[in-house]
Amino acid sequence: MTRHPFRDPTLPVPRRVEDLLARLTRQEKVALLHQYAPAVPRLGLAEFRTGTEALHGVAWLGEATVFPQAVGLGASWNPELVEAVGRVSAIEVRALHAKDPMVSLNVWAPVVNLLRDPRWGRNEEGYSEDVLLTARIAIAYCRGLRGDHPYYVRTAPTLKHFLAYNNETGRDVTSSTVRPRVLREYDLPVFTQPIAAGVVDAVMPAYNLVNGRPAHLSPYLNGELRALAERDLLVVSDASAPSNLVDSEHYYDDHETGHAAALRAGVDSFTDHGTDSSVTVARLGGALERALISQEDIDRAVARVLALRIRTGEFDPDVDPYAAISETALNLPEHRALARRAAREQIVLLKNSGDLLPLSTGTGLRVAVLGPFAEELRADAYSGTMPYRATVADGLRRALAPDGGEVVSTNAADRVVLVVRGTGRPVRLAADGSLTCAPGPDGEPFDRLDWGQGLSTLRSVTTGRYVTVKTDPTDDDLAAGAPRRGRERTG
């Protein structure tokens, strides 16, 4: 069987890319520009996808070591620690990839958006409001994710979200106004410094617009960022962002024009319509037919995708130094030990008034833990599935138990019974999980948790499920005094 040059690991990456690109048909090339690229059996190319979430450990793929949130890693002020966290996260991505090759070695992390405003709502994803600290921590995490081999990468880090992304409400239609000095001294450095350090393989543009232009069309993608990259820099779109150019932002009148503009601006991989690549392929193919883009535009983007695939060792399993990582390299004792160390180092004690801490470990110490998370462990949107669980109260119990200590906890919620206004009838739990005011015994007790700013939740004491609205009654129902009908849901 003929061994094509693109499979020769002794050749430089650009030469291998050139050879493979020349062997692909126009249709095959366009298909490679979607997040989920189909296989090319005649060349032995497997299916491929971009994107594995690894913000503070592997996310969304089952049990894996979960490290403190990014904002906690930033609070450690310890690049050496954060690099170690990146290294373990990448090892576990490789472990899952060994089990399922469709687990991408292109990781969508870290987030380097600066925490300029606590009202953003996703500040746990970033490291800090400080430019220097964020850039240094990001460089460390990327170095850990990537490894130090001159040819292959352990995983391929992606900086996100470019640029000035600090608004969650209406994030795809709002524009961030950024003055030149703010751009140069604040928003750009957290991207340019890691890229200039040579530890970044990809960038993801943000949903928002910047100074009226969608971030996915930013001139800085092909300009400022790629000018600094020592290797080909892949640009992957955020989910549905290419369609947003027409559907929500109304920046263009049709999708072929929008996709063409994104490709010319520097977007190489289109994350759109989930696993269905046909829509993206049709739009880019149509743009090519209308001469909105050229074959050269297509080839340039495909070449960047192929370069990343080569550097992750896809075609060279026998010589890739990271290919030996097996699926057993998950949640190892040393990984758990690093997570514990990171948890310790993220703690920031603002004021130890009266030398309250550390707590005395004398015999018979009795401690009260109050609040809604005393006995609960919550994960964020980019957290993996924790193979271990320890709440605040659990941890104190373990620490105090040898000396006969006791821990008492409560969620500090108000315990209430709901009644229907006007009738005084108690709200009960129906057999199907809905709430009703039908005649019966005493009402259902709920824990009412007050989160501030007029927000509260109701959770059934009996089932532990939260109340949410399923449907609203009609105006006629309300006029007749009908109660709003609710349904429990898991929290």
C-alpha positions in Angstrom: 0.0 0.0 0.0 1.3 3.4 -1.0 2.4 5.6 2.0 1.4 9.2 1.1 3.8 12.0 2.2 1.1 13.4 4.6 1.6 10.2 6.7 5.3 10.7 7.0 6.2 12.0 10.5 9.7 13.0 9.4 8.3 15.7 7.1 7.5 19.2 8.4 3.9 19.9 9.1 3.4 22.4 6.2 4.7 19.8 3.7 2.4 17.2 5.0 -0.6 19.6 4.9 0.3 20.5 1.3 0.3 16.9 0.3 -3.0 16.0 1.9 -4.7 19.2 0.7 -3.8 18.3 -2.9 -5.5 14.9 -2.5 -8.9 16.2 -1.3 -11.8 17.0 -3.5 -13.6 20.3 -3.3 -16.5 18.7 -1.6 -14.3 16.9 0.9 -12.5 20.2 1.7 -15.7 22.1 2.4 -17.0 19.3 4.7 -13.8 19.6 6.8 -14.8 23.1 7.8 -17.7 22.0 10.0 -17.1 21.1 13.7 -18.1 17.5 12.9 -16.0 16.6 9.8 -16.9 13.3 8.1 -14.4 10.5 7.4 -12.6 10.3 4.0 -12.2 6.5 3.7 -10.3 6.6 0.4 -7.5 8.4 2.2 -7.9 6.7 5.6 -9.0 9.8 7.3 -11.3 9.2 10.3 -14.2 11.3 11.5 -13.0 14.4 13.4 -14.5 17.1 15.6 -13.2 20.2 17.3 -13.9 21.0 20.9 -13.6 19.3 24.3 -14.5 21.5 27.3 -11.6 21.5 29.8 -11.9 24.8 31.7 -10.9 23.3 35.0 -10.8 19.6 34.2 -12.6 17.6 31.5 -16.3 18.5 31.3 -19.4 16.9 30.0 -17.8 13.5 29.3 -18.5 11.6 32.5 -16.4 11.2 35.6 -13.0 13.0 35.7 -10.9 15.0 38.1 -12.6 18.3 38.9 -10.4 21.2 39.8 -11.4 24.5 41.4 -13.1 27.0 39.1 -10.9 29.2 36.9 -11.5 32.2 39.2 -10.1 30.0 42.1 -7.1 29.0 40.0 -6.5 32.7 39.4 -6.7 33.4 43.1 -3.9 31.0 43.7 -1.4 33.4 42.0 0.6 30.2 41.2 1.5 29.6 37.6 3.4 26.4 38.5 0.3 25.0 40.1 -2.0 26.0 37.2 0.4 24.4 34.7 0.2 21.2 36.6 -3.6 21.4 36.6 -3.5 21.9 32.8 -1.2 18.9 32.4 -3.5 16.6 34.4 -6.6 18.0 32.5 -4.9 17.2 29.2 -3.9 13.7 30.4 -7.5 13.0 31.2 -8.6 14.3 27.8 -6.2 11.9 26.2 -7.5 9.1 28.4 -11.0 9.7 27.2 -9.8 10.1 23.6 -8.2 6.7 23.9 -11.6 5.3 24.8 -13.5 7.3 22.2 -11.5 8.9 19.3 -14.3 11.4 18.8 -13.3 13.1 22.1 -11.5 16.0 20.5 -7.9 16.8 21.4 -8.7 20.4 20.5 -9.7 21.7 24.0 -11.9 24.8 24.3 -10.0 26.4 27.2 -8.9 28.6 28.8 -11.3 31.5 29.1 -9.3 34.7 29.3 -12.1 37.2 29.4 -11.3 39.7 32.1 -13.7 39.9 35.0 -14.4 43.6 34.6 -17.9 43.5 36.0 -19.3 41.2 38.7 -22.7 41.4 37.1 -21.6 39.4 34.1 -22.9 36.2 35.5 -20.2 33.9 34.3 -17.2 35.3 36.2 -16.3 31.8 37.5 -15.0 31.1 34.0 -12.3 33.7 34.0 -9.1 34.1 36.1 -9.1 37.7 37.2 -9.9 41.3 36.4 -6.1 41.9 36.1 -4.5 41.8 32.7 -1.0 40.6 33.8 -2.3 37.9 36.2 -4.8 36.6 33.7 -2.2 36.4 30.9 0.4 34.6 33.2 -2.1 32.1 34.5 -3.5 31.5 30.9 0.1 30.9 29.6 0.7 28.4 32.4 -2.6 26.5 31.9 -2.0 26.4 28.1 1.5 25.1 28.6 0.2 22.3 30.8 -2.5 21.5 28.3 -0.1 21.5 25.3 3.1 19.9 26.6 6.6 20.8 25.5 7.2 18.5 22.5 8.5 20.5 19.5 6.2 18.7 17.0 3.2 17.1 18.8 0.8 18.5 21.4 -0.7 16.8 24.3 -3.9 18.7 23.5 -4.4 21.9 21.5 -5.6 24.8 23.7 -8.2 27.4 22.5 -8.4 30.9 23.9 -11.9 32.2 24.3 -13.9 34.3 23.9 -12.4 37.0 21.6 -13.1 39.9 22.2 -14.5 42.1 25.1 -17.1 39.4 26.0 -18.6 40.3 29.4 -22.3 40.4 28.8 -24.6 37.4 29.1 -28.0 39.0 28.5 -28.5 39.5 24.7 -24.9 38.4 24.2 -25.3 37.8 20.5 -26.8 41.2 19.7 -25.1 43.6 22.1 -22.0 45.6 21.1 -19.0 46.2 23.4 -17.7 49.8 23.0 -13.9 49.6 23.3 -11.7 52.6 23.0 -8.3 52.2 21.4 -6.4 52.5 24.7 -8.7 50.0 26.4 -8.3 47.7 23.5 -4.4 47.9 23.5 -3.9 47.9 27.3 -6.7 45.8 28.5 -8.6 43.5 26.2 -6.0 42.4 23.6 -3.0 41.5 25.9 -4.7 38.5 27.5 -5.0 37.0 24.0 -1.8 38.3 22.4 0.6 37.4 25.3 -0.3 33.7 25.4 -0.2 33.5 21.6 3.2 35.2 21.5 4.4 32.8 24.1 3.8 30.0 21.6 1.4 27.9 23.8 -1.9 28.5 21.9 -3.2 26.5 18.9 -6.7 28.0 18.5 -8.9 31.0 19.3 -12.7 31.2 19.6 -14.4 34.5 18.8 -17.2 35.8 21.1 -20.9 36.1 20.4 -21.0 39.8 20.9 -20.2 42.7 18.6 -17.3 45.0 19.2 -17.7 48.6 18.2 -20.6 47.5 16.0 -18.9 44.6 14.2 -19.6 41.0 15.1 -16.5 39.5 16.8 -16.6 36.6 14.3 -15.7 39.2 11.6 -13.0 40.9 13.6 -10.0 42.1 11.6 -7.8 41.2 14.5 -8.2 37.5 13.8 -6.2 37.5 10.6 -4.3 40.6 11.7 -3.1 41.0 15.3 -3.5 37.4 16.4 -2.1 35.5 13.5 0.8 37.9 13.1 2.0 36.7 16.5 1.4 33.0 16.1 4.5 30.9 15.5 2.4 28.2 14.0 -1.0 28.1 12.1 -3.6 29.4 14.5 -7.0 27.7 14.1 -10.1 29.9 14.6 -13.2 27.9 15.7 -16.6 29.6 15.9 -18.8 29.6 19.0 -21.9 27.5 18.8 -24.4 28.9 16.3 -22.5 32.1 15.9 -22.2 31.8 12.1 -26.0 31.7 11.8 -26.3 34.6 14.3 -24.8 36.9 11.6 -28.1 36.6 9.8 -30.7 35.3 12.3 -30.2 37.5 15.3 -27.7 40.2 14.4 -29.1 40.8 10.9 -25.7 41.9 9.9 -26.1 40.2 6.5 -29.2 39.3 4.5 -28.4 35.7 3.7 -26.4 32.9 5.2 -24.1 32.3 2.2 -22.9 35.9 2.5 -22.5 35.6 6.3 -20.6 32.4 6.1 -18.4 33.8 3.3 -17.6 36.9 5.4 -16.7 34.8 8.5 -14.4 32.5 6.4 -12.6 35.5 4.8 -12.3 37.1 8.3 -10.4 34.1 9.5 -13.0 31.5 10.9 -11.8 28.0 9.9 -14.2 25.7 11.7 -17.9 26.3 11.9 -19.7 25.2 15.0 -23.3 25.3 13.9 -26.4 23.1 13.8 -24.9 20.5 16.2 -23.7 17.3 14.5 -25.4 18.2 11.2 -22.7 19.4 8.9 -25.0 19.6 5.8 -26.3 23.1 6.5 -22.8 24.6 6.8 -21.5 22.6 3.8 -24.5 23.9 1.7 -23.9 27.5 2.7 -20.2 27.5 2.1 -20.7 25.6 -1.2 -23.2 28.2 -2.3 -20.9 31.0 -1.3 -18.2 29.4 -3.5 -20.6 29.0 -6.4 -21.5 32.7 -6.1 -17.8 33.7 -6.0 -18.3 35.2 -2.5 -15.3 33.2 -1.5 -12.5 31.5 -3.6 -11.1 28.0 -3.5 -8.0 29.7 -2.0 -10.1 30.8 0.9 -11.4 27.3 1.4 -7.9 25.8 1.1 -6.4 28.2 3.6 -8.9 27.3 6.3 -8.7 23.6 5.6 -5.0 23.7 5.9 -5.2 25.1 9.4 -7.6 22.3 10.4 -5.3 19.7 9.0 -2.2 21.2 10.7 -3.9 20.8 14.0 -4.9 17.2 13.3 -1.3 16.4 12.4 0.1 18.1 15.5 -2.3 16.1 17.8 -0.8 12.9 16.4 -3.8 11.6 14.6 -1.8 10.2 11.7 1.2 9.1 13.7 0.1 6.9 16.6 3.4 5.0 16.6 5.5 8.1 17.2 3.2 10.5 19.0 4.7 10.8 22.5 1.3 11.2 24.1 -0.5 8.3 22.3 0.5 5.9 25.1 -1.9 7.6 27.6 -4.6 5.0 28.2 -8.2 5.3 29.3 -7.1 4.2 32.8 -5.4 7.6 33.4 -8.6 9.1 35.0 -9.1 10.2 38.6 -5.7 8.8 39.6 -4.6 9.3 43.2 -2.0 11.9 42.1 -4.7 13.8 40.2 -6.9 13.9 43.3 -4.0 15.1 45.4 -3.4 17.9 42.9 -7.1 18.9 43.1 -6.8 19.0 46.8 -3.7 21.2 46.7 -5.4 23.6 44.2 -8.4 23.8 46.5 -6.2 24.8 49.4 -4.2 27.4 47.4 -7.3 29.1 45.9 -8.6 30.1 49.4 -8.3 33.8 50.1 -8.8 34.9 53.7 -9.8 38.5 53.6 -9.6 39.1 57.4 -8.9 36.6 60.2 -10.5 38.7 62.8 -9.5 37.8 66.4 -7.5 34.9 65.1 -10.6 32.9 64.7 -8.9 30.6 62.2 -7.6 28.0 62.3 -10.4 26.5 64.3 -9.4 24.9 67.6 -9.2 21.1 67.3 -9.8 20.6 71.0 -11.9 17.6 72.2 -15.6 17.9 71.8 -15.7 21.0 69.6 -19.2 21.7 68.3 -19.5 23.6 64.9 -22.6 24.9 63.2 -22.6 25.1 59.3 -25.3 27.4 58.0 -26.6 28.1 54.6 -28.0 26.5 51.4 -24.7 24.8 50.5 -23.9 23.4 53.9 -24.8 19.8 52.8 -24.9 20.3 49.0 -22.2 20.2 46.4 -22.9 22.2 43.3 -21.1 22.2 40.0 -20.9 24.9 37.3 -21.8 24.7 33.6 -18.2 23.6 32.7 -17.6 21.2 35.5 -16.9 17.5 35.0 -18.8 14.8 36.8 -17.1 14.5 40.2 -16.1 11.0 41.2 -15.8 12.1 44.8 -18.1 14.4 46.9 -17.3 16.3 50.0 -19.5 19.1 51.3 -18.4 21.8 53.7 -20.2 20.0 56.5 -18.7 16.6 55.5 -15.2 18.0 55.5 -15.6 19.4 59.0 -17.1 16.2 60.3 -14.1 14.2 59.0 -11.7 16.7 60.6 -13.4 16.9 63.9 -14.5 13.3 64.4 -11.2 11.9 65.8 -11.5 14.3 68.7 -15.1 13.7 69.3 -16.2 16.9 67.5 -19.8 17.4 66.3 -21.1 19.3 63.2 -24.6 20.6 63.1 -25.9 22.0 59.8 -29.0 23.6 58.4 -29.8 25.2 55.0 -31.2 28.3 57.0 -34.3 28.3 54.8 -37.8 29.4 55.8 -40.1 26.4 55.9 -43.5 27.5 54.5 -46.8 26.1 53.3 -48.4 27.7 50.3 -52.0 28.7 50.2 -54.2 29.9 47.4 -55.0 33.6 47.7 -58.6 34.2 48.4 -59.5 30.7 49.4 -56.8 29.9 51.9 -56.7 26.3 50.7 -53.3 24.7 51.0 -51.2 23.7 48.0 -50.6 20.0 47.8 -48.4 17.7 45.7 -50.4 15.6 43.2 -49.4 12.1 42.1 -47.9 13.3 38.8 -45.6 15.8 40.6 -47.7 18.9 39.8 -49.1 21.2 42.5 -52.7 21.4 43.2 -55.1 23.0 45.6 -57.6 20.1 45.5 -59.2 19.3 48.9 -57.1 17.0 51.0 -54.9 16.9 54.1 -52.3 19.5 55.1 -50.4 21.4 52.6 -47.0 20.4 51.2 -44.1 22.0 53.2 -41.5 23.9 51.2 -38.1 25.3 51.9 -38.0 28.9 50.7 -34.4 30.0 49.9 -33.9 33.7 49.5 -31.1 34.5 47.1 -31.4 38.3 47.3 -32.6 40.9 44.8 -36.1 39.6 45.0 -35.2 36.1 43.9 -36.2 33.0 45.8 -36.7 29.3 45.2 -39.2 26.8 46.6 -38.1 23.2 47.2 -40.3 20.4 48.4 -39.3 19.0 51.8 -40.8 15.7 50.8 -39.2 15.2 47.4 -36.3 17.6 47.3 -37.5 18.9 44.0 -37.9 22.6 43.0 -41.1 24.4 41.9 -41.2 25.8 38.4 -44.0 27.1 36.2 -45.1 24.7 33.5 -48.0 26.7 32.0 -49.7 29.9 32.8 -53.5 30.1 33.1 -55.5 32.1 30.6 -56.8 35.5 31.5 -60.3 33.9 31.9 -58.8 31.4 34.4 -57.3 34.2 36.4 -60.4 36.2 36.4 -62.2 33.2 37.8 -59.7 32.9 40.6 -57.8 29.9 39.3 -54.4 29.4 40.8 -51.3 29.3 38.6 -50.3 25.7 38.1 -46.8 24.7 39.0 -44.7 21.6 38.6 -41.7 20.4 40.5 -38.4 19.9 38.8 -35.0 18.7 39.8 -32.6 21.4 40.6 
